[in-house]
Amino acid sequence: MQEEQRRVAKGQLTALMQAGHSWHEAAARAGVQIGRSAAYQLLRNVRLRGNAALQDGRHGHPSKPVREFLENTCREAPDTPSHVLQAALQEQFDILVSIGHLNRVRAELGLSSRMVHRGKNSSSLALQRNLAG
C-alpha cells in the first residue's frame, strides 16, 4: 500500500470507529491491518490533532551517521558513559536513543565501556574458600 493510500485507509478506519463500528470491523472495512491498541491510539490522535495524525511521520532511521558518530566517539573515549552519549546524540541528531539500546550497540561493536567483566574479587573468593574448607 502506498503512503497516500495508507493515509486514506487510516482516515476511513477512524471515521468508521467514530461512527460506532468496532475497531476490528472498521479495520476490515478500511483494509487496514492494525492492532486494537494501535487503532484506538490512532483514533485518539485524530481527535486531538485532526487529519495531521494520519501522516506516518517516520522517515527511516538515521542509522549510518549515528552509528559512525557512536563508533568514533567510543573509540576516542571508550570510558564515556552511555548517558553522556545519549545526550550527545540528542543534541547532535535530535534523536532519543535509550541507554539500553546504546549499551547493546556498543557491545555489538566491541566498544562497550564495560569491556572488562569482573568476576568475584579475590578477597571474597578467599573468604568463600575458608568457609568451605
WOGI-V171325 format. One record per residue. N is the residue number from 1. D_FIRST is the distance of its C-alpha to the first C-alpha in Angstrom with 1 decimal. Layout:
n=N d_first=D_FIRST
n=N d_first=D_FIRST
This chain:
n=1 d_first=0.0
n=2 d_first=3.8
n=3 d_first=6.6
n=4 d_first=8.3
n=5 d_first=6.1
n=6 d_first=6.0
n=7 d_first=9.7
n=8 d_first=10.5
n=9 d_first=9.6
n=10 d_first=11.6
n=11 d_first=14.3
n=12 d_first=14.5
n=13 d_first=14.9
n=14 d_first=17.7
n=15 d_first=19.3
n=16 d_first=19.6
n=17 d_first=21.1
n=18 d_first=23.4
n=19 d_first=24.5
n=20 d_first=25.7
n=21 d_first=23.1
n=22 d_first=22.8
n=23 d_first=19.8
n=24 d_first=19.1
n=25 d_first=19.4
n=26 d_first=17.4
n=27 d_first=14.4
n=28 d_first=14.8
n=29 d_first=15.2
n=30 d_first=12.3
n=31 d_first=10.0
n=32 d_first=9.6
n=33 d_first=10.9
n=34 d_first=13.5
n=35 d_first=17.2
n=36 d_first=20.1
n=37 d_first=21.3
n=38 d_first=18.0
n=39 d_first=17.5
n=40 d_first=21.1
n=41 d_first=20.9
n=42 d_first=18.0
n=43 d_first=20.3
n=44 d_first=23.2
n=45 d_first=21.6
n=46 d_first=20.6
n=47 d_first=24.2
n=48 d_first=25.6
n=49 d_first=23.6
n=50 d_first=22.1
n=51 d_first=18.7
n=52 d_first=19.0
n=53 d_first=18.0
n=54 d_first=14.5
n=55 d_first=14.0
n=56 d_first=12.9
n=57 d_first=16.0
n=58 d_first=15.6
n=59 d_first=16.4
n=60 d_first=17.0
n=61 d_first=20.4
n=62 d_first=23.5
n=63 d_first=24.8
n=64 d_first=26.9
n=65 d_first=29.1
n=66 d_first=29.4
n=67 d_first=30.4
n=68 d_first=32.8
n=69 d_first=34.4
n=70 d_first=34.7
n=71 d_first=36.3
n=72 d_first=38.7
n=73 d_first=39.7
n=74 d_first=40.3
n=75 d_first=42.3
n=76 d_first=44.4
n=77 d_first=45.1
n=78 d_first=44.2
n=79 d_first=45.9
n=80 d_first=43.5
n=81 d_first=42.4
n=82 d_first=38.7
n=83 d_first=39.0
n=84 d_first=40.3
n=85 d_first=37.4
n=86 d_first=35.0
n=87 d_first=36.7
n=88 d_first=36.7
n=89 d_first=33.0
n=90 d_first=32.4
n=91 d_first=34.8
n=92 d_first=33.7
n=93 d_first=29.9
n=94 d_first=29.4
n=95 d_first=27.7
n=96 d_first=29.0
n=97 d_first=29.3
n=98 d_first=31.0
n=99 d_first=34.4
n=100 d_first=33.4
n=101 d_first=30.6
n=102 d_first=33.0
n=103 d_first=35.6
n=104 d_first=33.2
n=105 d_first=32.2
n=106 d_first=35.9
n=107 d_first=37.0
n=108 d_first=34.5
n=109 d_first=35.7
n=110 d_first=39.3
n=111 d_first=39.8
n=112 d_first=40.5
n=113 d_first=43.3
n=114 d_first=44.4
n=115 d_first=45.0
n=116 d_first=48.4
n=117 d_first=48.1
n=118 d_first=51.4
n=119 d_first=52.9
n=120 d_first=55.7
n=121 d_first=58.3
n=122 d_first=61.6
n=123 d_first=63.6
n=124 d_first=61.6
n=125 d_first=61.6
n=126 d_first=65.4
n=127 d_first=65.8
n=128 d_first=63.8
n=129 d_first=66.1
n=130 d_first=69.2
n=131 d_first=68.0
n=132 d_first=67.2
n=133 d_first=70.4
